[in-house]
Amino acid sequence: MAALEDLTYTIEAWSNDGNSLIEVLARAANQQIAVLAFKAARASRPTSRIRLRQRARIILDSAEPPKR
């Protein structure tokens, strides 16, 4: 089992303006699993702003259009 510090990917619910973290929904050590958790969070909370981050780096943001 991974230690908390090894779970560098976080899936988070943010305020709609993107300035306030509301809740950490999940943590993962693997990016592929983190992306799946991000997609699941978006599906379960369609009106919430969801972010996938690796530490301070934002990887995906539900408020941004998908990258090609």
N, C-alpha and C positions, 0 to 999 in steps of 0.2 A: 504494500500500500504506500502511495506517495505521501511524503510529508507536506504539510500546508505550504511551505515555501517552494516546493516543487510544482505546485499548481499555479503556474504563471499566467494562465489564460482565465479571464473572468468574463462572465455574461452578466450584464448589469441593467437594471431599469433606471432611467434618468428622467428628470423633469423635461417637459417638452421643449424648453429653451436650451437644454443641454448644460445647464450650469450647476445642477444639484443631483448628486447620486441619491437615489431613493432606496434601492435594494440590490444586494448581490444575489443573483438568482442561481448561479452555478459557478464552479471552478473546475478546471481541467488541466492536465499536464500535456495533453496532446492536441495539436491544432485541429485535426480532423474531427475529433470528438467535440471540441469547442464550437466549431462551425455548425455541427448538427444540433448542439444545445442552443445556439443562437437562433437557428431556424425554428426549433420547437418553441422557444420563448416568444418569437415573433408571431407564430401561429396561435399561441395561447393568449397573447396580449396584443391584439392587432392595433389598439389605439395608443399603446405605450411606446416611448422611445427606448429602444434596446441597443446596447453597445456590446461588442466583443472587443476586449482589450488584452494585450500582452503587456503586463505592467503598465507603463504610461502610454504606450503606443495603441492608438485606436485602429483596429483591423477592420471592423464592420460597424456601421451605424445605420439603424433602420430609417433615420431621417435623410440619409444620403441615397441618391439613385444607385442601383447596382452597377458595379464595374464590369466591363466586358472582358 
